[in-house]
């Protein structure tokens, strides 16, 4: 009986060691600072930030349409103008990620183009008027 109990204790000890090793490896791979997938992590963050910019620009253009309708009714000319990064940050609560560089190439609704790259990422990403991301 004692031999059997001892072998069960050894088996449970081995299981605990394996669980600790597996958790450590998963933690290493998941943490962006040490992961071999670090660049991919920051590329995904940059992609999300460009999508947020496109949404903010869409709100800006929608406000411009409303302003044109008011202008027709009142006769007072007001236009929204093209989408600009500073305006999106101030007026539409767009939050540019730290370490992110963004350039709006064309701020018009039909020809919208913007590029962005995170300093820790390895891709320059582009967003178009439909909101589609390409690298």
C-alpha positions as CSV (number, residue, x, y, z in Angstrom):
1,X,0.0,0.0,0.0
2,X,2.8,2.4,0.8
3,X,4.4,2.0,-2.6
4,X,1.2,2.8,-4.3
5,X,0.6,5.9,-2.2
6,X,4.1,7.1,-2.9
7,X,3.7,6.7,-6.7
8,X,0.5,8.7,-6.6
9,X,2.2,11.5,-4.7
10,X,5.0,11.5,-7.4
11,X,2.4,11.6,-10.2
12,X,0.5,14.6,-8.7
13,X,3.8,16.4,-8.1
14,X,4.7,15.9,-11.8
15,X,1.3,17.2,-12.8
16,X,1.8,20.4,-10.8
17,X,5.3,21.0,-12.3
18,X,3.8,20.6,-15.8
19,X,1.0,23.0,-15.1
20,X,3.5,25.6,-13.8
21,X,5.6,25.1,-16.9
22,X,2.7,25.4,-19.3
23,X,1.4,28.6,-17.5
24,X,4.9,30.1,-17.6
25,X,5.2,29.5,-21.4
26,X,1.8,30.9,-22.1
27,X,2.5,33.9,-20.0
28,X,5.8,34.5,-21.9
29,X,4.1,34.2,-25.3
30,X,1.1,36.4,-24.3
31,X,3.0,39.3,-22.7
32,X,3.8,41.8,-25.4
33,X,7.1,42.9,-23.9
34,X,8.7,39.5,-24.3
35,X,6.6,37.8,-26.9
36,X,8.0,36.9,-30.3
37,X,4.6,38.2,-31.5
38,X,5.3,41.7,-30.1
39,X,5.2,43.4,-33.5
40,X,1.9,41.6,-34.4
41,X,0.4,42.9,-31.1
42,X,1.3,46.5,-31.9
43,X,0.2,46.1,-35.6
44,X,-3.3,45.1,-34.3
45,X,-3.4,48.0,-31.9
46,X,-2.5,50.4,-34.8
47,X,-5.2,48.8,-37.0
48,X,-7.8,49.4,-34.3
49,X,-6.6,53.0,-33.9
50,X,-6.9,53.7,-37.6
51,X,-10.5,52.2,-37.6
52,X,-11.3,54.6,-34.7
53,X,-10.0,57.5,-36.8
54,X,-12.2,56.5,-39.7
55,X,-15.2,56.4,-37.3
56,X,-14.4,59.8,-36.0
57,X,-14.1,61.1,-39.6
58,X,-17.5,59.6,-40.4
59,X,-19.1,61.5,-37.5
60,X,-17.4,64.7,-38.9
61,X,-18.8,64.1,-42.4
62,X,-22.3,63.3,-41.0
63,X,-22.2,66.6,-39.1
64,X,-21.2,68.4,-42.3
65,X,-24.2,66.9,-44.1
66,X,-26.4,68.2,-41.3
67,X,-24.8,71.7,-41.5
68,X,-25.4,71.8,-45.3
69,X,-29.1,71.0,-44.7
70,X,-29.3,73.8,-42.0
71,X,-27.5,76.1,-44.5
72,X,-30.1,75.5,-47.1
73,X,-32.9,76.2,-44.7
74,X,-31.4,79.3,-43.1
75,X,-29.2,80.7,-45.9
76,X,-26.2,80.8,-43.6
77,X,-23.2,79.0,-45.2
78,X,-21.4,76.5,-43.0
79,X,-19.4,73.6,-44.1
80,X,-17.6,70.9,-42.2
81,X,-14.5,70.7,-44.4
82,X,-12.1,67.7,-44.7
83,X,-11.2,65.4,-41.9
84,X,-8.1,66.6,-40.1
85,X,-6.3,64.8,-37.3
86,X,-6.2,67.8,-34.9
87,X,-9.9,68.4,-35.3
88,X,-10.7,64.7,-34.7
89,X,-8.7,64.8,-31.5
90,X,-10.3,68.0,-30.2
91,X,-13.9,67.8,-31.4
92,X,-14.6,64.1,-31.9
93,X,-12.7,62.6,-28.9
94,X,-10.3,60.5,-31.1
95,X,-7.5,59.2,-29.0
96,X,-4.3,58.6,-30.9
97,X,-2.3,55.8,-29.3
98,X,1.0,56.6,-27.6
99,X,3.8,55.7,-30.0
100,X,1.5,55.9,-33.0
101,X,2.2,58.1,-36.1
102,X,-0.8,58.9,-38.2
103,X,-1.1,60.9,-41.4
104,X,-4.3,61.7,-43.2
105,X,-3.4,61.8,-46.9
106,X,-6.9,62.7,-48.2
107,X,-9.5,64.0,-45.7
108,X,-12.5,64.0,-48.1
109,X,-15.3,61.5,-47.6
110,X,-15.1,59.9,-51.0
111,X,-11.3,59.8,-51.3
112,X,-10.3,59.3,-47.7
113,X,-6.9,57.8,-47.1
114,X,-4.8,57.7,-44.0
115,X,-1.7,55.8,-43.0
116,X,-0.4,54.8,-39.6
117,X,2.3,52.9,-37.8
118,X,3.0,52.1,-34.2
119,X,6.7,52.6,-33.2
120,X,6.8,49.0,-31.9
121,X,5.0,47.5,-35.0
122,X,6.6,46.5,-38.2
123,X,3.9,47.5,-40.7
124,X,2.7,50.8,-42.2
125,X,-1.1,50.4,-42.3
126,X,-3.5,52.2,-44.6
127,X,-7.2,52.9,-44.3
128,X,-9.4,53.9,-47.2
129,X,-12.8,55.6,-47.6
130,X,-14.7,52.3,-46.9
131,X,-12.8,51.8,-43.7
132,X,-10.8,48.8,-45.0
133,X,-7.3,48.3,-43.6
134,X,-4.4,47.3,-45.8
135,X,-0.7,47.0,-45.2
